[in-house]
Amino acid sequence: MHIQEEYSERHVLSLMVTNEAGILARIAGLFTARGYNIDSLTVADITPDHAISRITIVTNGPPKVIDQIIAQLDRLVPVHKVTDLTANGPFVERELALVKVSGTGEDRIEALRLADVFRAKVVDTTIESFIFEITGTTDKIDNFVALMRQIGLVEVGRTGVVGLIRGKEPN
């Protein structure tokens, strides 16, 4: 018996929601109940009166599953709008990470050299370690972390992805 895996796509979804208690739990519950995975999740208040928040979710799945996720999110009452940034044309996405690396001698020099190549900033330093701040695409951060792992990676903290559609129109 051969089990065939379905083609899976990465999608960045942007949701405009009423800023009320429990909305994040309801959205996470929707994913959990249906066995969908959330790769990244960020939330930010985006209006001066604190009435609306933007939730950015990165998820993976076959096109039919992504369509189903969007339809189910759209039906939730506090959700005003769901935008599939991946499907709607060009968009900008960024993530921020803090990366702690230990090392002395040549490892320390190599960590600084790599940080320069990746345009990471040193935000804290001791005689035996650095904390770098790096922003960029998920792939860029993954590559930086993988290289630092070979030098002396201690730990990583990541914000998750945020994204906006290019151009003058709002999401």
DSSP file (Angstrom, degrees, kcal/mol; ACC not computed):
  #  RESIDUE AA STRUCTURE BP1 BP2  ACC     N-H-->O    O-->H-N    N-H-->O    O-->H-N    TCO  KAPPA ALPHA  PHI   PSI    X-CA   Y-CA   Z-CA
    1    1 A M              0   0    0      0, 0.0     2,-0.5     0, 0.0     0, 0.0   0.000 360.0 360.0 360.0 129.8    0.0    0.0    0.0
    2    2 A H        -     0   0    0      2,-0.0     2,-0.6     0, 0.0     0, 0.0  -0.928 360.0-151.3-111.2 123.2    1.4    3.4   -1.0
    3    3 A I        -     0   0    0     -2,-0.5     2,-0.5     2,-0.0     0, 0.0  -0.832  13.8-148.3 -93.5 123.2    0.3    6.5    0.8
    4    4 A Q        -     0   0    0     -2,-0.6     2,-0.3     0, 0.0    -2,-0.0  -0.803   6.9-140.8 -96.3 126.4    0.5    9.6   -1.4
    5    5 A E        -     0   0    0     -2,-0.5     2,-0.2     1,-0.1     3,-0.0  -0.654  19.4-123.7 -84.3 140.0    1.3   12.9    0.3
    6    6 A E        -     0   0    0     -2,-0.3     2,-0.2     1,-0.1    -1,-0.1  -0.517  32.2 -96.1 -80.2 150.9   -0.6   15.9   -0.9
    7    7 A Y        -     0   0    0     -2,-0.2     2,-0.4     1,-0.0    -1,-0.1  -0.475  44.2-154.1 -63.4 130.1    1.2   19.0   -2.3
    8    8 A S        -     0   0    0     -2,-0.2     2,-0.3    54,-0.2    -1,-0.0  -0.916   8.7-164.2-116.0 137.3    1.5   21.5    0.6
    9    9 A E  E     -A   61   0A   0     52,-2.6    52,-1.8    -2,-0.4     2,-0.5  -0.902  19.5-126.3-118.9 147.4    1.9   25.2    0.2
   10   10 A R  E     -A   60   0A   0     -2,-0.3     2,-0.4    50,-0.2    50,-0.2  -0.803  32.6-174.8 -89.7 130.2    3.0   27.9    2.7
   11   11 A H  E     -A   59   0A   0     48,-3.0    48,-2.3    -2,-0.5     2,-0.6  -0.983  21.0-149.2-130.3 141.2    0.5   30.7    3.1
   12   12 A V  E     -A   58   0A   0     -2,-0.4    73,-1.9    46,-0.2    74,-0.9  -0.945  20.9-166.1-107.2 117.8    0.6   34.0    5.0
   13   13 A L  E     -AB  57  84A   0     44,-3.4    44,-2.7    -2,-0.6     2,-0.5  -0.877   7.5-159.6-108.6 135.3   -2.9   35.0    6.2
   14   14 A S  E     -AB  56  83A   0     69,-3.1    69,-2.8    -2,-0.4     2,-0.4  -0.966  11.3-170.2-114.7 124.0   -3.7   38.5    7.5
   15   15 A L  E     -AB  55  82A   0     40,-2.9    40,-2.5    -2,-0.5     2,-0.6  -0.938  15.4-153.6-116.8 133.6   -6.8   38.8    9.7
   16   16 A M  E     +AB  54  81A   0     65,-2.5    64,-3.1    -2,-0.4    65,-1.4  -0.938  31.7 172.9-101.0 122.8   -8.5   42.1   10.8
   17   17 A V  E     -AB  53  79A   0     36,-2.6    36,-2.5    -2,-0.6     2,-0.3  -0.914  40.4 -98.2-132.4 154.2  -10.4   41.3   14.0
   18   18 A T  E     -A   52   0A   0     60,-2.7     2,-1.8    -2,-0.3    34,-0.3  -0.559  44.1-119.2 -66.1 133.2  -12.3   43.0   16.8
   19   19 A N        +     0   0    0     32,-3.2     2,-0.3    -2,-0.3    -1,-0.1  -0.575  63.7 135.8 -80.2  85.2   -9.9   43.5   19.7
   20   20 A E    >   -     0   0    0     -2,-1.8     3,-1.5    58,-0.0     4,-0.3  -0.933  61.3 -86.3-133.9 156.0  -11.8   41.5   22.3
   21   21 A A  T 3  S+     0   0    0     -2,-0.3    -2,-0.0     1,-0.2     0, 0.0  -0.336 109.0  18.9 -60.8 134.9  -11.0   38.9   24.9
   22   22 A G  T 3> S+     0   0    0     -2,-0.0     4,-2.1     1,-0.0    -1,-0.2   0.278  85.1 112.7  93.3 -10.7  -10.9   35.3   23.6
   23   23 A I  H <> S+     0   0    0     -3,-1.5     4,-2.3     1,-0.2     5,-0.2   0.916  79.4  49.5 -64.2 -41.8  -10.6   36.0   19.9
   24   24 A L  H  > S+     0   0    0     -4,-0.3     4,-2.7     1,-0.2     5,-0.2   0.905 110.7  50.5 -62.8 -40.5   -7.1   34.5   19.7
   25   25 A A  H  > S+     0   0    0      1,-0.2     4,-2.4     2,-0.2    -1,-0.2   0.884 109.7  51.2 -63.9 -38.5   -8.2   31.4   21.6
   26   26 A R  H  X S+     0   0    0     -4,-2.1     4,-1.7     2,-0.2    -2,-0.2   0.904 112.4  45.5 -65.8 -41.2  -11.1   31.0   19.2
   27   27 A I  H  X S+     0   0    0     -4,-2.3     4,-1.7     2,-0.2    -2,-0.2   0.933 114.7  46.8 -68.6 -45.4   -8.9   31.3   16.1
   28   28 A A  H  X S+     0   0    0     -4,-2.7     4,-2.6     1,-0.2    -2,-0.2   0.886 110.8  54.1 -62.3 -38.0   -6.3   28.9   17.6
   29   29 A G  H  X S+     0   0    0     -4,-2.4     4,-2.9    -5,-0.2    -1,-0.2   0.857 103.2  56.0 -63.9 -36.1   -9.1   26.5   18.5
   30   30 A L  H  X S+     0   0    0     -4,-1.7     4,-1.1     2,-0.2     6,-0.2   0.922 111.4  43.6 -61.2 -44.4  -10.4   26.5   14.9
   31   31 A F  H  <>S+     0   0    0     -4,-1.7     5,-2.5     2,-0.2     4,-0.5   0.932 116.1  47.5 -65.9 -45.8   -6.9   25.4   13.8
   32   32 A T  H ><5S+     0   0    0     -4,-2.6     3,-1.2     1,-0.2    -2,-0.2   0.916 107.7  54.5 -63.1 -45.5   -6.6   22.8   16.6
   33   33 A A  H 3<5S+     0   0    0     -4,-2.9    -1,-0.2     1,-0.3    -2,-0.2   0.796 114.6  40.8 -61.8 -28.7  -10.0   21.3   16.1
   34   34 A R  T 3<5S-     0   0    0     -4,-1.1    -1,-0.3    -3,-0.3    -2,-0.2   0.397 113.7-112.7-102.9   3.0   -9.4   20.6   12.5
   35   35 A G  T < 5 +     0   0    0     -3,-1.2     2,-0.2    -4,-0.5    -3,-0.2   0.719  65.4 146.9  76.0  21.7   -5.8   19.4   12.8
   36   36 A Y      < -     0   0    0     -5,-2.5     2,-0.4    -6,-0.2    -1,-0.3  -0.610  41.3-131.4 -87.2 151.9   -4.3   22.4   11.0
   37   37 A N        -     0   0    0     23,-0.4     2,-0.6    -2,-0.2    23,-0.5  -0.833   5.1-148.4-106.8 143.0   -0.9   23.7   12.0
   38   38 A I  E     -C   59   0A   0     -2,-0.4    21,-0.2     1,-0.1     3,-0.1  -0.950  12.5-177.8-105.0 117.5    0.1   27.2   12.8
   39   39 A D  E    S+     0   0A   0     19,-2.9     2,-0.3    -2,-0.6    20,-0.2   0.814  73.2   5.1 -82.5 -32.7    3.8   27.8   11.9
   40   40 A S  E     -C   58   0A   0     18,-1.4    18,-2.5   120,-0.1     2,-0.3  -0.990  62.9-174.3-152.7 145.2    3.9   31.4   13.0
   41   41 A L  E     +C   57   0A   0     -2,-0.3     2,-0.3    16,-0.2    16,-0.2  -0.969   6.6 171.6-146.5 125.5    1.4   33.7   14.8
   42   42 A T  E     -C   56   0A   0     14,-2.1    14,-2.5    -2,-0.3     2,-0.4  -0.979   9.1-166.8-132.7 149.7    1.6   37.4   15.6
   43   43 A V  E     +C   55   0A   0     -2,-0.3     2,-0.3    12,-0.2    12,-0.2  -0.999  10.0 170.7-136.3 136.5   -0.9   39.9   16.9
   44   44 A A  E     -C   54   0A   0     10,-2.0    10,-3.0    -2,-0.4     2,-0.3  -0.984  35.4-121.3-148.3 137.4   -0.9   43.7   17.0
   45   45 A D  E     +C   53   0A   0     -2,-0.3     8,-0.3     8,-0.3    -2,-0.0  -0.595  32.4 179.3 -68.5 131.0   -3.3   46.4   17.9
   46   46 A I        +     0   0    0      6,-2.4     7,-0.2    -2,-0.3    -1,-0.1   0.415  48.3  72.1-123.7   2.1   -3.6   48.6   14.7
   47   47 A T  S >  S-     0   0    0      5,-0.8     3,-1.8     1,-0.1     5,-0.0  -0.903  76.5-124.0-120.5 151.1   -6.1   51.4   15.4
   48   48 A P  T 3  S+     0   0    0      0, 0.0    -1,-0.1     0, 0.0    -3,-0.0   0.815 113.8  50.0 -60.0 -30.6   -5.8   54.4   17.7
   49   49 A D  T 3  S-     0   0    0     -3,-0.0    -3,-0.0     1,-0.0     0, 0.0   0.394 109.4-123.6 -89.8   5.0   -8.9   53.4   19.6
   50   50 A H  S <  S+     0   0    0     -3,-1.8   -31,-0.0     2,-0.1     3,-0.0   0.721  76.0 123.3  63.9  23.7   -7.6   49.9   20.2
   51   51 A A        +     0   0    0      1,-0.1   -32,-3.2   -33,-0.1     2,-0.4   0.778  64.2  45.0 -85.8 -27.6  -10.7   48.4   18.5
   52   52 A I  E     -A   18   0A   0    -34,-0.3    -6,-2.4   -33,-0.1    -5,-0.8  -0.937  61.5-170.8-124.5 140.5   -9.1   46.4   15.8
   53   53 A S  E     -AC  17  45A   0    -36,-2.5   -36,-2.6    -2,-0.4     2,-0.5  -0.917  18.5-134.4-122.8 153.5   -6.1   44.1   15.8
   54   54 A R  E     -AC  16  44A   0    -10,-3.0   -10,-2.0    -2,-0.3     2,-0.5  -0.938  17.5-166.0-105.2 128.0   -4.2   42.4   12.9
   55   55 A I  E     -AC  15  43A   0    -40,-2.5   -40,-2.9    -2,-0.5     2,-0.5  -0.968   2.9-162.2-111.8 126.3   -3.4   38.7   13.3
   56   56 A T  E     -AC  14  42A   0    -14,-2.5   -14,-2.1    -2,-0.5     2,-0.4  -0.946  10.4-175.7-111.2 124.4   -0.8   37.3   10.9
   57   57 A I  E     -AC  13  41A   0    -44,-2.7   -44,-3.4    -2,-0.5     2,-0.5  -0.968  14.1-159.5-122.7 131.6   -0.8   33.5   10.6
   58   58 A V  E     +AC  12  40A   0    -18,-2.5   -19,-2.9    -2,-0.4   -18,-1.4  -0.954  27.5 160.0-107.2 128.0    1.6   31.4    8.6
   59   59 A T  E     -AC  11  38A   0    -48,-2.3   -48,-3.0    -2,-0.5     2,-0.3  -0.906  27.7-139.0-141.2 167.0    0.3   27.9    7.8
   60   60 A N  E     +A   10   0A   0    -23,-0.5   -23,-0.4    -2,-0.3   -50,-0.2  -0.953  37.6 113.6-129.2 148.6    0.9   25.1    5.4
   61   61 A G  E     -A    9   0A   0    -52,-1.8   -52,-2.6    -2,-0.3    -2,-0.1  -0.900  63.3 -62.7 168.7 168.3   -1.4   22.8    3.5
   62   62 A P    >>  -     0   0    0      0, 0.0     4,-2.2     0, 0.0     3,-0.7  -0.337  59.2-102.8 -64.1 154.9   -2.8   21.7    0.2
   63   63 A P  H 3> S+     0   0    0      0, 0.0     4,-2.4     0, 0.0     5,-0.2   0.847 122.2  54.0 -50.7 -39.8   -4.7   24.4   -1.7
   64   64 A K  H 3> S+     0   0    0      1,-0.2     4,-1.9     2,-0.2     5,-0.1   0.893 109.4  48.0 -63.5 -38.9   -8.1   22.9   -0.7
   65   65 A V  H <> S+     0   0    0     -3,-0.7     4,-2.7     2,-0.2    -1,-0.2   0.909 110.3  51.1 -68.5 -42.2   -7.2   23.0    3.0
   66   66 A I  H  X S+     0   0    0     -4,-2.2     4,-2.5     1,-0.2    -2,-0.2   0.928 110.4  49.6 -60.7 -44.7   -6.0   26.6    2.7
   67   67 A D  H  X S+     0   0    0     -4,-2.4     4,-2.3    -5,-0.2    -1,-0.2   0.897 111.5  49.6 -59.2 -40.4   -9.3   27.6    1.1
   68   68 A Q  H  X S+     0   0    0     -4,-1.9     4,-2.4     2,-0.2    -2,-0.2   0.905 109.5  50.9 -66.2 -42.3  -11.2   25.8    3.9
   69   69 A I  H  X S+     0   0    0     -4,-2.7     4,-2.6     2,-0.2     5,-0.2   0.939 111.6  47.9 -59.4 -47.8   -9.1   27.6    6.6
   70   70 A I  H  X S+     0   0    0     -4,-2.5     4,-2.4     1,-0.2    -2,-0.2   0.918 112.1  49.2 -61.3 -44.7   -9.8   31.0    5.0
   71   71 A A  H  X S+     0   0    0     -4,-2.3     4,-1.0     1,-0.2    -1,-0.2   0.900 113.1  46.7 -62.6 -41.2  -13.6   30.2    4.7
   72   72 A Q  H  X S+     0   0    0     -4,-2.4     4,-0.6     2,-0.2     3,-0.2   0.876 112.7  49.0 -71.0 -37.2  -13.8   29.1    8.3
   73   73 A L  H >< S+     0   0    0     -4,-2.6     3,-1.1     1,-0.2    -2,-0.2   0.902 107.3  56.4 -65.2 -40.0  -11.9   32.1    9.6
   74   74 A D  H 3< S+     0   0    0     -4,-2.4    -1,-0.2     1,-0.2    -2,-0.2   0.766 102.3  57.2 -62.5 -26.6  -14.1   34.4    7.6
   75   75 A R  H 3< S+     0   0    0     -4,-1.0    -1,-0.2    -3,-0.2     2,-0.2   0.661  78.8 105.8 -81.1 -16.9  -17.2   32.9    9.3
   76   76 A L  S X< S-     0   0    0     -3,-1.1     3,-1.5    -4,-0.6   -49,-0.0  -0.483  74.0-132.6 -67.3 131.9  -16.0   33.8   12.8
   77   77 A V  T 3  S+     0   0    0      1,-0.3    -1,-0.1    -2,-0.2   -59,-0.0   0.875 101.1  48.8 -57.3 -46.9  -18.0   36.8   14.1
   78   78 A P  T 3  S+     0   0    0      0, 0.0   -60,-2.7     0, 0.0     2,-0.6   0.554  90.3  97.7 -76.2  -1.0  -15.2   39.0   15.4
   79   79 A V  E <   +B   17   0A   0     -3,-1.5   -62,-0.3   -62,-0.2     3,-0.1  -0.766  47.1 178.3 -88.3 120.2  -13.2   38.5   12.1
   80   80 A H  E     +     0   0A   0    -64,-3.1     2,-0.3    -2,-0.6   -63,-0.2   0.839  65.9   0.8 -86.9 -37.4  -13.7   41.5    9.8
   81   81 A K  E     -B   16   0A   0    -65,-1.4   -65,-2.5     2,-0.0     2,-0.5  -0.986  52.9-158.5-156.9 138.9  -11.5   40.5    6.9
   82   82 A V  E     -B   15   0A   0     -2,-0.3     2,-0.5   -67,-0.2   -67,-0.2  -0.991  15.2-173.5-119.8 125.9   -9.2   37.6    5.9
   83   83 A T  E     -B   14   0A   0    -69,-2.8   -69,-3.1    -2,-0.5     2,-1.2  -0.980  19.6-148.2-122.1 125.6   -6.5   38.2    3.3
   84   84 A D  E  >  -B   13   0A   0     -2,-0.5     4,-1.6   -71,-0.2     3,-0.4  -0.782  15.3-171.8 -88.1  97.0   -4.3   35.5    1.9
   85   85 A L  T  4 S+     0   0    0    -73,-1.9    -1,-0.2    -2,-1.2   -72,-0.1   0.855  81.6  57.3 -60.1 -35.8   -1.2   37.6    1.3
   86   86 A T  T  4 S+     0   0    0    -74,-0.9     3,-0.5     1,-0.2    -1,-0.2   0.882 113.4  38.0 -63.0 -39.4    0.4   34.7   -0.6
   87   87 A A  T  4 S+     0   0    0     -3,-0.4    -1,-0.2   -75,-0.2    -2,-0.2   0.665 104.8  69.6 -87.1 -17.6   -2.4   34.5   -3.1
   88   88 A N  S  < S-     0   0    0     -4,-1.6    -1,-0.2     1,-0.3    -2,-0.1   0.207 106.6-102.2 -91.6  16.9   -3.1   38.2   -3.5
   89   89 A G  S    S+     0   0    0     -3,-0.5    -1,-0.3    -4,-0.1     2,-0.0  -0.592  76.2   7.0 101.1-163.0    0.1   39.2   -5.3
   90   90 A P        +     0   0    0      0, 0.0    76,-2.1     0, 0.0     2,-0.3  -0.293  66.9 163.0 -64.8 136.0    3.3   40.8   -4.1
   91   91 A F  E     -D  165   0B   0     74,-0.3     2,-0.5    -5,-0.1    74,-0.2  -0.964  34.0-122.7-146.3 162.7    3.7   41.4   -0.4
   92   92 A V  E     -D  164   0B   0     72,-3.0    72,-2.1    -2,-0.3     2,-0.4  -0.918  27.3-177.6-109.6 131.7    6.4   42.1    2.1
   93   93 A E  E     +D  163   0B   0     -2,-0.5     2,-0.3    70,-0.2    70,-0.2  -0.986   3.4 174.3-129.3 143.5    7.0   39.8    5.0
   94   94 A R  E     -D  162   0B   0     68,-2.4    68,-2.3    -2,-0.4     2,-0.3  -0.977  11.4-168.8-144.3 156.3    9.6   40.2    7.8
   95   95 A E  E     -E  136   0C   0     41,-1.9    41,-1.8    -2,-0.3     2,-0.4  -0.968  13.5-143.6-139.6 152.2   10.5   38.5   11.0
   96   96 A L  E     -E  135   0C   0     64,-0.4    63,-2.7    -2,-0.3    64,-0.4  -0.944  18.5-177.9-118.4 142.3   12.8   39.5   13.9
   97   97 A A  E     -EF 134 158C   0     37,-2.5    37,-2.4    -2,-0.4     2,-0.5  -0.995  22.1-148.0-138.3 146.6   15.0   37.2   15.9
   98   98 A L  E     -EF 133 157C   0     59,-2.8    59,-2.5    -2,-0.3     2,-0.5  -0.971  22.9-167.6-107.1 127.3   17.4   37.6   18.8
   99   99 A V  E     -EF 132 156C   0     33,-2.6    33,-2.8    -2,-0.5     2,-0.5  -0.961   7.7-157.2-124.9 116.3   20.3   35.1   18.4
  100  100 A K  E     +EF 131 155C   0     55,-2.9    54,-3.3    -2,-0.5    55,-1.1  -0.818  16.2 178.7 -96.5 128.7   22.7   34.3   21.3
  101  101 A V  E     -EF 130 153C   0     29,-2.4    29,-2.6    -2,-0.5     2,-0.3  -0.991  12.3-157.3-130.6 133.6   26.0   32.9   20.3
  102  102 A S  E     +E  129   0C   0     50,-2.9    27,-0.3    -2,-0.4     2,-0.2  -0.803  33.1 118.1-106.7 154.2   28.9   32.0   22.6
  103  103 A G        -     0   0    0     25,-2.3     2,-0.3    -2,-0.3    49,-0.1  -0.791  36.4-146.6 162.4 156.5   32.5   31.7   21.5
  104  104 A T    >   +     0   0    0     -2,-0.2     3,-1.3     4,-0.0     4,-0.4  -0.890  64.2   1.3-134.0 165.8   36.0   33.0   21.8
  105  105 A G  T 3> S+     0   0    0     -2,-0.3     4,-1.8     1,-0.3     3,-0.3  -0.315 130.8   0.9  62.4-130.4   39.0   33.4   19.5
  106  106 A E  H 3> S+     0   0    0      1,-0.2     4,-2.6     2,-0.2    -1,-0.3   0.837 132.5  57.1 -63.0 -35.7   38.3   32.4   15.9
  107  107 A D  H <> S+     0   0    0     -3,-1.3     4,-2.3     1,-0.2    -1,-0.2   0.897 106.8  49.9 -63.0 -38.7   34.7   31.5   16.6
  108  108 A R  H  > S+     0   0    0     -4,-0.4     4,-1.9    -3,-0.3    -2,-0.2   0.913 111.8  47.3 -65.2 -43.6   34.0   35.0   17.9
  109  109 A I  H  X S+     0   0    0     -4,-1.8     4,-2.2     1,-0.2    -2,-0.2   0.909 112.5  49.7 -64.5 -42.7   35.6   36.5   14.8
  110  110 A E  H  X S+     0   0    0     -4,-2.6     4,-2.6     2,-0.2     5,-0.2   0.882 107.9  53.7 -65.7 -38.5   33.6   34.2   12.5
  111  111 A A  H  X S+     0   0    0     -4,-2.3     4,-2.3     1,-0.2    -1,-0.2   0.918 110.9  46.3 -61.9 -43.1   30.3   35.1   14.3
  112  112 A L  H  X S+     0   0    0     -4,-1.9     4,-1.9     2,-0.2    -2,-0.2   0.879 111.9  51.4 -66.3 -38.3   31.0   38.8   13.8
  113  113 A R  H  X S+     0   0    0     -4,-2.2     4,-2.0     2,-0.2    -2,-0.2   0.931 112.2  45.4 -64.5 -46.1   31.9   38.2   10.1
  114  114 A L  H  X S+     0   0    0     -4,-2.6     4,-2.3     1,-0.2    -2,-0.2   0.894 109.8  55.0 -64.9 -40.0   28.7   36.2    9.5
  115  115 A A  H  <>S+     0   0    0     -4,-2.3     5,-3.0    -5,-0.2     4,-0.5   0.901 107.9  50.4 -59.5 -40.4   26.6   38.8   11.3
  116  116 A D  H ><5S+     0   0    0     -4,-1.9     3,-0.9     3,-0.2    -1,-0.2   0.917 109.1  50.5 -63.9 -43.9   28.0   41.5    9.0
  117  117 A V  H 3<5S+     0   0    0     -4,-2.0    -2,-0.2     1,-0.2    -1,-0.2   0.888 116.5  41.1 -60.6 -40.3   27.2   39.4    5.9
  118  118 A F  T 3<5S-     0   0    0     -4,-2.3    -1,-0.2    -5,-0.1    -2,-0.2   0.408 111.8-120.4 -89.1   1.3   23.6   38.9    7.1
  119  119 A R  T < 5 +     0   0    0     -3,-0.9     2,-0.3    -4,-0.5    16,-0.3   0.848  55.9 160.2  58.9  37.6   23.3   42.6    8.4
  120  120 A A      < -     0   0    0     -5,-3.0     2,-0.4    -6,-0.2    14,-0.2  -0.689  33.1-134.5 -86.6 143.0   22.6   41.4   11.9
  121  121 A K  E     -G  133   0C   0     12,-2.8    12,-3.0    -2,-0.3     2,-0.7  -0.777  10.6-125.4 -98.9 141.9   23.3   44.0   14.7
  122  122 A V  E     +G  132   0C   0     -2,-0.4    10,-0.2    10,-0.2     3,-0.1  -0.777  34.2 169.4 -80.6 119.4   25.1   43.2   17.9
  123  123 A V  E     +     0   0C   0      8,-2.9     2,-0.3    -2,-0.7     9,-0.2   0.535  66.6  15.4-109.1 -11.3   22.7   44.3   20.6
  124  124 A D  E     -G  131   0C   0      7,-1.2     7,-2.5     2,-0.0    -1,-0.3  -0.958  65.9-178.7-158.4 143.7   24.6   42.8   23.6
  125  125 A T  E     +G  130   0C   0     -2,-0.3     2,-0.3     5,-0.2     5,-0.2  -1.000   8.2 174.7-146.4 145.9   28.0   41.5   24.1
  126  126 A T        -     0   0    0      3,-2.7     3,-0.3    -2,-0.3    -2,-0.0  -0.755  54.1 -90.7-129.6-178.6   30.2   39.9   26.9
  127  127 A I  S    S+     0   0    0     -2,-0.3     3,-0.1     1,-0.2   -24,-0.0   0.792 127.1  30.2 -65.8 -26.1   33.7   38.6   26.7
  128  128 A E  S    S+     0   0    0      1,-0.1   -25,-2.3   -24,-0.1     2,-0.3   0.403 121.8  31.7-115.9   2.0   32.3   35.1   25.8
  129  129 A S  E     -E  102   0C   0     -3,-0.3    -3,-2.7   -27,-0.3     2,-0.3  -0.986  51.0-153.6-155.9 163.9   29.0   35.8   23.9
  130  130 A F  E     -EG 101 125C   0    -29,-2.6   -29,-2.4    -2,-0.3     2,-0.5  -0.948  10.1-149.5-130.7 153.9   27.0   38.0   21.6
  131  131 A I  E     -EG 100 124C   0     -7,-2.5    -8,-2.9    -2,-0.3    -7,-1.2  -0.990  23.0-162.9-120.3 122.1   23.3   38.6   21.1
  132  132 A F  E     -EG  99 122C   0    -33,-2.8   -33,-2.6    -2,-0.5     2,-0.5  -0.786  11.0-148.7-102.3 145.1   22.5   39.5   17.5
  133  133 A E  E     +EG  98 121C   0    -12,-3.0   -12,-2.8    -2,-0.3     2,-0.4  -0.968  23.9 176.2-109.2 126.6   19.3   41.1   16.3
  134  134 A I  E     -E   97   0C   0    -37,-2.4   -37,-2.5    -2,-0.5     2,-0.3  -0.996  10.8-171.9-134.5 137.2   18.4   40.1   12.7
  135  135 A T  E     +E   96   0C   0     -2,-0.4     2,-0.3   -16,-0.3   -39,-0.2  -0.931  35.5  84.4-123.9 152.2   15.4   41.0   10.6
  136  136 A G  E    S-E   95   0C   0    -41,-1.8   -41,-1.9    -2,-0.3    -2,-0.0  -0.980  75.2 -22.7 155.6-162.7   14.3   39.5    7.3
  137  137 A T     >  -     0   0    0     -2,-0.3     4,-2.1   -43,-0.2     5,-0.2  -0.292  62.7-108.1 -72.1 162.8   12.5   36.7    5.7
  138  138 A T  H  > S+     0   0    0      1,-0.2     4,-2.8     2,-0.2     5,-0.2   0.895 120.7  54.0 -58.4 -40.8   12.0   33.4    7.5
  139  139 A D  H  > S+     0   0    0      2,-0.2     4,-2.5     1,-0.2    -1,-0.2   0.906 106.6  51.3 -61.8 -42.3   14.6   31.8    5.2
  140  140 A K  H  > S+     0   0    0      2,-0.2     4,-2.2     1,-0.2    -1,-0.2   0.930 113.1  44.6 -61.1 -45.4   17.2   34.4    5.9
  141  141 A I  H  X S+     0   0    0     -4,-2.1     4,-2.7     2,-0.2     5,-0.2   0.912 111.7  52.9 -67.2 -41.7   16.8   33.9    9.7
  142  142 A D  H  X S+     0   0    0     -4,-2.8     4,-2.3     1,-0.2    -2,-0.2   0.917 110.8  47.9 -57.4 -44.0   16.8   30.1    9.3
  143  143 A N  H  X S+     0   0    0     -4,-2.5     4,-2.0     2,-0.2    -2,-0.2   0.904 111.6  49.3 -65.5 -42.0   20.1   30.3    7.4
  144  144 A F  H  X S+     0   0    0     -4,-2.2     4,-2.4     2,-0.2    -2,-0.2   0.930 112.3  48.0 -61.8 -46.1   21.7   32.7    9.9
  145  145 A V  H  X S+     0   0    0     -4,-2.7     4,-1.9     1,-0.2    -2,-0.2   0.905 109.3  53.7 -62.2 -41.8   20.7   30.4   12.8
  146  146 A A  H  X S+     0   0    0     -4,-2.3     4,-0.8    -5,-0.2    -1,-0.2   0.901 111.0  46.0 -61.2 -41.3   22.0   27.3   11.0
  147  147 A L  H >X S+     0   0    0     -4,-2.0     3,-0.6     1,-0.2     4,-0.6   0.894 111.6  51.0 -68.4 -39.6   25.4   28.9   10.5
  148  148 A M  H >X>S+     0   0    0     -4,-2.4     4,-2.7     1,-0.2     5,-1.0   0.802  99.1  66.6 -68.4 -27.4   25.5   30.1   14.1
  149  149 A R  H 3<5S+     0   0    0     -4,-1.9    -1,-0.2     1,-0.2    -2,-0.2   0.870  99.7  51.4 -58.7 -36.2   24.7   26.6   15.2
  150  150 A Q  H <<5S+     0   0    0     -4,-0.8    -1,-0.2    -3,-0.6    -2,-0.2   0.698 114.4  43.6 -73.8 -19.9   28.1   25.5   13.9
  151  151 A I  H <<5S-     0   0    0     -3,-0.8    -2,-0.2    -4,-0.6    -1,-0.2   0.826 135.6 -63.3 -95.8 -37.8   29.9   28.3   15.8
  152  152 A G  T  <5 -     0   0    0     -4,-2.7   -50,-2.9   -49,-0.1    -3,-0.2   0.405  56.3-172.0 152.2  43.1   28.2   28.1   19.2
  153  153 A L  E   < +F  101   0C   0     -5,-1.0   -52,-0.3   -52,-0.2     3,-0.1  -0.341   7.3 176.2 -58.6 131.8   24.5   28.9   19.1
  154  154 A V  E     -     0   0C   0    -54,-3.3     2,-0.3     1,-0.4   -53,-0.2   0.810  59.1 -26.9-103.2 -52.2   23.1   29.2   22.7
  155  155 A E  E     -F  100   0C   0    -55,-1.1   -55,-2.9     2,-0.0    -1,-0.4  -0.990  48.8-144.9-162.4 164.0   19.5   30.2   22.1
  156  156 A V  E     -F   99   0C   0     -2,-0.3     2,-0.4   -57,-0.2   -57,-0.2  -0.996   4.3-167.9-136.4 137.9   17.1   31.9   19.7
  157  157 A G  E     -F   98   0C   0    -59,-2.5   -59,-2.8    -2,-0.4     2,-0.4  -0.999  15.0-170.6-123.3 129.9   14.0   34.1   20.2
  158  158 A R  E     -F   97   0C   0     -2,-0.4   -61,-0.2   -61,-0.2     3,-0.1  -0.930  22.2-152.0-125.2 145.9   11.8   34.8   17.2
  159  159 A T        -     0   0    0    -63,-2.7  -118,-0.1    -2,-0.4     2,-0.1   0.802  44.1-120.3 -81.8 -30.5    8.8   37.2   16.8
  160  160 A G        -     0   0    0    -64,-0.4   -64,-0.4  -120,-0.1     2,-0.2  -0.321  43.1 -52.0  99.4 166.4    7.0   35.4   14.0
  161  161 A V        -     0   0    0    -66,-0.1     2,-0.3    -2,-0.1   -66,-0.2  -0.514  44.5-174.4 -82.6 140.2    6.1   36.7   10.6
  162  162 A V  E     +D   94   0B   0    -68,-2.3   -68,-2.4    -2,-0.2     2,-0.3  -0.971  13.7 179.8-124.1 147.5    4.3   40.0    9.8
  163  163 A G  E     -D   93   0B   0     -2,-0.3     2,-0.3   -70,-0.2   -70,-0.2  -0.998  16.7-170.9-151.0 151.7    3.3   40.9    6.3
  164  164 A L  E     -D   92   0B   0    -72,-2.1   -72,-3.0    -2,-0.3     2,-0.2  -0.994  32.6-109.7-139.7 144.8    1.6   43.6    4.2
  165  165 A I  E     -D   91   0B   0     -2,-0.3   -74,-0.3   -74,-0.2     6,-0.1  -0.499  42.7-111.7 -68.6 140.5    0.5   43.7    0.6
  166  166 A R  S    S+     0   0    0    -76,-2.1     3,-0.2    -2,-0.2     2,-0.1  -0.363  75.9  44.5 -70.8 154.9    2.6   46.1   -1.5
  167  167 A G  S    S-     0   0    0      1,-0.2    -2,-0.0    -2,-0.1     0, 0.0  -0.432 100.4 -62.6 104.4-177.7    1.1   49.3   -2.9
  168  168 A K  S    S+     0   0    0     -2,-0.1    -1,-0.2     2,-0.1    -2,-0.0   0.642  99.9  92.0 -85.1 -15.4   -1.1   52.1   -1.5
  169  169 A E  S    S-     0   0    0     -3,-0.2    -4,-0.1     1,-0.1     2,-0.0  -0.549  77.9-117.1 -82.3 144.1   -4.2   50.0   -0.7
  170  170 A P              0   0    0      0, 0.0    -1,-0.1     0, 0.0    -2,-0.1  -0.321 360.0 360.0 -72.5 163.3   -4.6   48.5    2.8
  171  171 A N              0   0    0     -6,-0.1  -157,-0.1   -88,-0.0  -155,-0.1   0.500 360.0 360.0 -60.4 360.0   -4.8   44.7    3.3
